[in-house]
Amino acid sequence: MSNIKIDTITGSRRFSNYWWATIIFLGGLSFFLVGISSYLQKQLTPFTNFDNLTFLPQGVIMTFYGITGVLISLFLWFTIVWNVGSGYNEFNQKNGLITIFRMGFPGKNRILKLQYPIKDIQAIKININDGLTPKREIYLKMKDSREIPLTSVGQPLMLSEIEEQASSLATFLGISIEGLN
């Protein structure tokens, strides 16, 4: 059995983020072109006729919504390009350390790298909240009562997956699991 276990964490490069960044960009661009069309009194978008649309107030509002949509989509595209949130969790029994590595936004704090001694871990904790905004997360519960999240943000994992991951990790580290009822 290997002394090192590495779990990769998917960041912003998920299908849903590509989908929403594209849809929001296309919608924002459409709104922007409609607003500019009403100002220029010129048809900039195919298959549409905006003769009854006046620039004040409808065109201004359409232009504002368009610019807002394009800016939001640019933010999403930058998070995808920079792969914000990606990284790994490394559990190394050989040197007795757990390393949590994540990528952030560019700047002096772009790289987040946290290391904890394995001997300071009390248990693996599972947090399951179902409902409108379901959460299924795995935490490292430290002896000083800190809880460090290990799972990635996004679509909640299936219950069987989260139980299997937590039990595998607890077995590997030789500690107990909390939160399973």
C-alpha contacts under 8 A as a table, 3 or more apart, distances in Angstrom:
res1	aa1	res2	aa2	distance
2	S	5	K	7.33
3	N	92	N	6.03
3	N	93	Q	5.20
3	N	94	K	5.73
4	I	90	E	7.04
4	I	91	F	5.64
4	I	92	N	4.47
4	I	93	Q	6.20
4	I	94	K	7.17
5	K	90	E	5.80
5	K	91	F	5.07
5	K	92	N	6.51
6	I	88	Y	6.66
6	I	89	N	5.63
6	I	90	E	4.44
6	I	91	F	6.29
7	D	88	Y	5.48
7	D	89	N	5.13
7	D	90	E	6.51
8	T	86	S	7.85
8	T	87	G	6.04
8	T	88	Y	4.27
8	T	89	N	6.48
9	I	85	G	7.67
9	I	86	S	5.31
9	I	87	G	5.06
9	I	88	Y	5.19
9	I	89	N	7.55
9	I	151	T	7.40
9	I	152	S	5.92
10	T	13	R	6.93
10	T	14	R	7.46
10	T	85	G	7.11
10	T	86	S	4.99
10	T	87	G	6.96
10	T	152	S	6.73
11	G	14	R	7.20
11	G	83	N	5.51
11	G	84	V	5.53
11	G	85	G	4.21
11	G	86	S	3.67
11	G	87	G	7.20
11	G	152	S	7.40
11	G	153	V	7.93
12	S	17	N	6.68
12	S	79	T	6.19
12	S	80	I	5.02
12	S	83	N	5.04
12	S	84	V	5.50
12	S	85	G	6.26
12	S	86	S	6.95
13	R	17	N	6.75
13	R	18	Y	7.31
13	R	80	I	5.27
13	R	81	V	7.83
13	R	83	N	5.97
14	R	17	N	5.46
14	R	18	Y	6.62
15	F	18	Y	5.19
15	F	19	W	6.11
16	S	19	W	4.98
16	S	20	W	6.14
17	N	20	W	5.25
17	N	21	A	5.95
17	N	76	L	7.16
17	N	80	I	7.39
18	Y	21	A	5.26
18	Y	22	T	6.15
18	Y	77	W	7.69
18	Y	80	I	7.64
19	W	22	T	5.35
19	W	23	I	6.17
20	W	23	I	5.05
20	W	24	I	5.86
20	W	73	S	7.86
21	A	24	I	5.36
21	A	25	F	6.04
21	A	73	S	4.86
21	A	74	L	7.56
21	A	76	L	5.62
21	A	77	W	6.21
22	T	25	F	5.13
22	T	26	L	6.17
22	T	73	S	7.15
23	I	26	L	5.24
23	I	27	G	6.09
24	I	27	G	5.10
24	I	28	G	5.89
24	I	69	G	5.85
24	I	70	V	6.98
24	I	72	I	7.46
24	I	73	S	5.66
25	F	28	G	5.12
25	F	29	L	5.95
25	F	69	G	6.19
25	F	70	V	5.11
25	F	72	I	7.89
25	F	73	S	5.17
25	F	74	L	7.71
26	L	29	L	5.14
26	L	30	S	6.09
27	G	30	S	5.11
27	G	31	F	6.26
27	G	66	G	7.33
27	G	69	G	6.94
28	G	31	F	5.15
28	G	32	F	6.09
28	G	65	Y	6.63
28	G	66	G	3.99
28	G	67	I	6.41
28	G	68	T	6.97
28	G	69	G	4.16
28	G	70	V	5.03
29	L	32	F	5.02
29	L	33	L	6.09
29	L	66	G	5.65
29	L	67	I	7.58
29	L	69	G	7.42
29	L	70	V	6.35
30	S	33	L	5.18
30	S	34	V	6.17
30	S	45	T	7.74
30	S	66	G	6.84
31	F	34	V	5.16
31	F	35	G	6.22
31	F	62	M	5.25
31	F	63	T	6.14
31	F	65	Y	6.41
31	F	66	G	4.46
32	F	35	G	5.16
32	F	36	I	6.20
32	F	62	M	6.12
32	F	63	T	4.47
32	F	64	F	7.29
32	F	65	Y	7.07
32	F	66	G	4.02
32	F	67	I	6.22
33	L	36	I	5.09
33	L	37	S	5.88
33	L	44	L	6.34
33	L	45	T	6.70
33	L	63	T	7.38
33	L	66	G	7.69
34	V	37	S	4.96
34	V	38	S	6.31
34	V	44	L	7.34
34	V	45	T	7.12
34	V	50	F	7.61
34	V	59	G	7.13
34	V	62	M	6.69
34	V	63	T	7.28
35	G	38	S	5.25
35	G	39	Y	6.55
35	G	55	F	6.98
35	G	58	Q	7.53
35	G	59	G	4.17
35	G	60	V	6.20
35	G	61	I	7.41
35	G	62	M	4.86
35	G	63	T	4.49
35	G	66	G	7.90
36	I	39	Y	5.01
36	I	40	L	6.12
36	I	44	L	7.98
36	I	59	G	6.99
36	I	63	T	6.59
37	S	40	L	5.22
37	S	41	Q	5.56
37	S	42	K	5.21
37	S	43	Q	5.57
37	S	44	L	5.73
37	S	45	T	7.90
37	S	50	F	7.58
38	S	41	Q	5.10
38	S	42	K	7.07
38	S	50	F	6.86
38	S	51	D	7.75
38	S	53	L	6.03
38	S	54	T	5.86
38	S	55	F	5.11
38	S	59	G	5.59
39	Y	42	K	7.92
39	Y	54	T	7.60
39	Y	55	F	5.23
39	Y	59	G	6.76
41	Q	51	D	7.62
43	Q	46	P	7.39
43	Q	48	T	7.67
43	Q	49	N	6.96
43	Q	50	F	7.30
45	T	48	T	6.29
50	F	53	L	5.29
51	D	54	T	7.92
53	L	58	Q	6.62
53	L	59	G	6.91
54	T	57	P	6.83
54	T	58	Q	6.03
54	T	59	G	6.04
55	F	58	Q	5.67
55	F	59	G	3.93
55	F	60	V	5.89
56	L	59	G	5.86
56	L	60	V	6.00
57	P	60	V	5.49
57	P	61	I	6.35
58	Q	61	I	5.25
58	Q	62	M	6.14
59	G	62	M	5.03
59	G	63	T	6.04
60	V	63	T	5.13
60	V	64	F	6.14
61	I	64	F	5.04
61	I	65	Y	6.14
62	M	65	Y	5.16
62	M	66	G	6.03
63	T	66	G	4.96
63	T	67	I	6.16
64	F	67	I	5.25
64	F	68	T	6.15
65	Y	68	T	5.06
65	Y	69	G	6.05
66	G	69	G	5.13
66	G	70	V	6.18
67	I	70	V	5.19
67	I	71	L	6.15
68	T	71	L	5.19
68	T	72	I	6.19
69	G	72	I	5.18
69	G	73	S	6.16
70	V	73	S	5.10
70	V	74	L	6.14
71	L	74	L	5.01
71	L	75	F	6.30
72	I	75	F	5.12
72	I	76	L	6.39
73	S	76	L	4.99
73	S	77	W	6.10
74	L	77	W	4.97
74	L	78	F	6.09
75	F	78	F	5.18
75	F	79	T	6.33
76	L	79	T	5.18
76	L	80	I	6.29
77	W	80	I	4.99
77	W	81	V	6.12
78	F	81	V	5.01
78	F	82	W	5.98
79	T	82	W	5.18
79	T	83	N	5.67
79	T	84	V	5.43
79	T	105	F	7.49
80	I	83	N	4.84
80	I	84	V	6.80
82	W	104	G	7.78
82	W	105	F	6.95
82	W	106	P	7.75
83	N	86	S	5.93
83	N	103	M	7.05
83	N	104	G	7.80
84	V	102	R	7.81
84	V	103	M	5.34
84	V	104	G	4.82
84	V	105	F	6.21
85	G	102	R	5.65
85	G	103	M	5.30
85	G	104	G	5.99
85	G	152	S	7.68
86	S	102	R	5.46
86	S	103	M	5.50
87	G	100	I	7.76
87	G	101	F	5.18
87	G	102	R	4.33
87	G	103	M	6.14
88	Y	100	I	6.18
88	Y	101	F	5.33
88	Y	102	R	6.73
89	N	98	I	7.28
89	N	99	T	5.77
89	N	100	I	4.67
89	N	101	F	6.33
89	N	150	L	7.14
90	E	98	I	5.62
90	E	99	T	5.00
90	E	100	I	6.48
91	F	97	L	6.43
91	F	98	I	4.63
91	F	99	T	6.59
92	N	95	N	5.94
92	N	96	G	5.76
92	N	97	L	5.40
92	N	98	I	6.05
93	Q	96	G	4.62
93	Q	97	L	6.67
93	Q	118	I	7.57
93	Q	173	L	7.71
96	G	117	P	5.73
96	G	118	I	5.36
96	G	119	K	7.40
97	L	115	Q	6.40
97	L	116	Y	5.59
97	L	117	P	4.55
97	L	118	I	5.40
98	I	115	Q	5.45
98	I	116	Y	5.14
98	I	117	P	6.16
98	I	118	I	6.21
99	T	113	K	6.83
99	T	114	L	5.64
99	T	115	Q	4.47
99	T	116	Y	6.64
100	I	112	L	7.78
100	I	113	K	5.67
100	I	114	L	5.09
100	I	115	Q	6.37
100	I	150	L	7.92
101	F	111	I	7.38
101	F	112	L	5.64
101	F	113	K	4.48
101	F	114	L	6.49
102	R	111	I	6.12
102	R	112	L	5.11
102	R	113	K	6.56
103	M	110	R	5.85
103	M	111	I	4.97
103	M	112	L	6.25
104	G	109	N	7.15
104	G	110	R	4.54
104	G	111	I	6.00
104	G	112	L	7.17
105	F	109	N	7.60
105	F	110	R	5.26
106	P	109	N	7.25
106	P	110	R	4.95
107	G	110	R	5.31
108	K	111	I	7.99
109	N	112	L	6.78
116	Y	120	D	7.25
117	P	120	D	5.58
117	P	121	I	7.46
118	I	121	I	5.59
118	I	173	L	7.65
120	D	142	M	5.80
120	D	143	K	5.67
121	I	140	L	6.74
121	I	141	K	6.01
121	I	142	M	4.39
121	I	143	K	5.76
121	I	175	I	8.00
122	Q	140	L	7.81
122	Q	141	K	5.62
122	Q	142	M	5.11
122	Q	143	K	5.06
122	Q	175	I	6.93
122	Q	176	S	7.67
123	A	140	L	6.37
123	A	141	K	5.19
123	A	142	M	7.02
123	A	170	A	7.45
123	A	175	I	5.52
123	A	176	S	5.05
123	A	177	I	5.62
123	A	178	E	6.66
124	I	138	I	6.99
124	I	139	Y	5.87
124	I	140	L	5.01
124	I	141	K	5.81
124	I	166	A	6.72
124	I	169	L	7.79
124	I	170	A	6.23
124	I	175	I	7.21
124	I	176	S	6.29
124	I	177	I	4.75
124	I	178	E	6.09
125	K	138	I	5.78
125	K	139	Y	4.98
125	K	140	L	6.20
125	K	141	K	6.15
125	K	166	A	7.94
125	K	177	I	5.74
125	K	178	E	4.61
125	K	179	G	5.68
126	I	136	R	7.30
126	I	137	E	5.82
126	I	138	I	4.73
126	I	139	Y	6.30
126	I	162	I	7.97
126	I	166	A	7.37
126	I	177	I	7.43
126	I	178	E	6.22
126	I	179	G	4.97
126	I	180	L	6.72
127	N	135	K	7.25
127	N	136	R	5.71
127	N	137	E	5.20
127	N	138	I	6.41
127	N	139	Y	7.74
127	N	179	G	6.28
128	I	134	P	7.58
128	I	135	K	5.65
128	I	136	R	4.54
128	I	137	E	6.59
129	N	133	T	7.93
129	N	134	P	5.35
129	N	135	K	5.01
129	N	136	R	6.46
130	D	133	T	6.88
130	D	134	P	4.36
130	D	135	K	6.45
131	G	134	P	5.33
134	P	156	P	6.81
135	K	156	P	6.01
136	R	156	P	5.66
136	R	157	L	6.35
136	R	159	L	7.63
136	R	162	I	7.21
137	E	149	P	7.10
137	E	150	L	7.40
137	E	151	T	5.77
137	E	156	P	7.98
137	E	162	I	7.50
138	I	149	P	6.03
138	I	150	L	5.60
138	I	151	T	5.79
138	I	162	I	7.41
138	I	166	A	6.77
139	Y	147	E	5.76
139	Y	148	I	5.17
139	Y	149	P	4.36
139	Y	150	L	5.54
139	Y	151	T	7.66
140	L	147	E	5.52
140	L	148	I	5.03
140	L	149	P	6.47
140	L	150	L	7.09
141	K	145	S	6.38
141	K	146	R	5.95
141	K	147	E	4.64
141	K	148	I	6.63
142	M	145	S	5.33
142	M	146	R	5.24
142	M	147	E	6.24
142	M	148	I	7.90
143	K	146	R	7.37
153	V	156	P	7.95
157	L	161	E	6.22
157	L	162	I	6.15
158	M	161	E	5.21
158	M	162	I	6.37
159	L	162	I	5.31
159	L	163	E	6.19
160	S	163	E	5.19
160	S	164	E	6.06
161	E	164	E	5.11
161	E	165	Q	6.11
162	I	165	Q	5.14
162	I	166	A	6.05
163	E	166	A	5.19
163	E	167	S	6.01
164	E	167	S	5.25
164	E	168	S	5.98
165	Q	168	S	5.16
165	Q	169	L	6.12
166	A	169	L	5.15
166	A	170	A	6.02
166	A	177	I	7.25
167	S	170	A	5.02
167	S	171	T	5.99
167	S	177	I	7.09
168	S	171	T	5.20
168	S	172	F	6.12
169	L	172	F	5.01
169	L	173	L	6.15
170	A	173	L	5.20
170	A	174	G	5.67
170	A	175	I	5.11
170	A	176	S	5.93
170	A	177	I	6.48
171	T	174	G	4.96
171	T	175	I	6.62
171	T	176	S	7.97
177	I	180	L	7.29
